[in-house]
């Protein structure tokens, strides 16, 4: 799968996370819920402000690597407060381009699905269960001990 080597303008991010379940309302109680799919996609609005050279790269990537946008590709997105890799596909008819002074603007929507590391997610659940909201502080202290305060790993 092709990898896009451009980063969207962060101010242009917006997403609409898809739900992976279906629900039926039942009178007098909780709705009945059933898992419909695992790893649903989100529709994400992307905005790029590109130099002339970056715009030439984008056009070549779009026309050749993506075969005019028909193929999925991988890119890094910061939807949850940290960069993560996503498999994405352009929403048909969503691309628009424009001129911003000497820069080029490209905007489009993608269907985005995170590339999930299940062991990382399991570790996050276990860490939060054990340490609550202080888990990140504990990891920071462990990093300080292992990488700064201790010479055990100093080669």
N, C-alpha and C positions, 0 to 999 in steps of 0.2 A: 504494500500500500504506500502511495506517495506521501511524503511529509512536507508540509508547507513551512518554509523557513522565514515567515513573517509573523509579527506580533500585532494584534489589533490594538487600536487606541482604546485604552481601558475605559474612558468615559463613554464609549460606544456600546459597552456590554449591557445586555438585558437578556433575561432568559425566562422561559415558561416551562417549568419542569413537568414532564408527563407523569401521570400516575400509572402504576403497574397493577392496579386492581380494579375490579368492577364492584359496584355496590347496589344493593336493592333495598329501598326503604320498606320497613315493616312497621305497621301501625302499632303503637304501644311499646316499642322497644328499640334496641339498637339495630341499625341496619345490618343486613347480612352482607358479608364481604368475602370476595373470592379473588385469589391471585390470578391475574390474567396473563401477565408476562413478567419476566425478570429483566431488569436493566432497561427500563423505558428510556426513550430519547427526549431531549429538551429541544425546543426551538430557540435558537440564540441569534440575536441581532449583532452583527459584527460591522465595525467601521475601521477602515485603514486609511491613514494619511501617508502617502508614499512619495518618495523622490522619483525622478524620472527613471533612474536605474531600477529601483524597486518595482515600479510600475511595469517596466519591460519584463522583469522576472515574473510578476504576477500574470501578465498576459501569456507568457510562454508556459507557465505552470498550468494555467486554466485551459489553454488550447491543446497542449500536448500531453501533460501528465494526467490531467483530469478528463481528457477527451471532451472538451467544451462543457465541463461541469457535470458530466454524466456519472463519473466514478467517485466513490468515497475516498477520503484521505485522512491523514492524521495531523493534528496540530495541537499546540499547547494553548490552553485557555485558563484564565484565572477567575473561575466562577464561584469558588468557595473560599476565597481568601488566600489561595496558594496556587501556583502553576501546576497543572496536571495535564496529561495527555488525553485527548479525546479522539475517537473516530467520528468523523463528521461527513455530511453530504449536503451539498448546496440545495436549498429549496428552489424548485423550478420557478423562473420568472422573478426572482428577488434581487438580482444584481443590478446596481446602478452605479454609474461613475460620474465624476465631476472634477472640476478644476478649482483649487484653492490657492490662488496666487501662483506660485511656481510649483506647488505640490499637486498631486493627483489624489482624489478621494475615491475609494471603492467601498461600497456598502452592500451587504447581502445577508441573508438568513441562512443558517445551517441547522440541520438536525444533528444534535450532538449527543454522543453516548460516551460516558467516561470509561477509560480502560482501567478497570478496578483490580487492585491487588488485594485479594481476599485475606491474605495473612495480615496485611497492614490494617485492614478494617477490623479483623478479629482482635488484633493487639490493641487498637484504639478503644474498642468496647471493653476489653478486660482492664485496661489502664484506668478508664473513667470509672468503671464499677469499683475498682479497688481504691482509687485516690480522689474520686470526685473532681470538682473543678480545679483542684490543686495539682492535677497530673502533669500539666505542662511545666509548672514550677519544679516538680520532682525531676522531670527529664532535663530541665536546664541545670539543676544542681548536679545531676549525674554527668552531664556533658562537661561542666566545670571541673568536677573531680577527675574524670578520665582524661581530659585533654589539656588541662591547665595546671591543676594542683598536684597531679601525680606524674612522676617521671617513668612509670612502669612501661608505657608504650613509646617512650622517647628513644628513637634509634639514632 
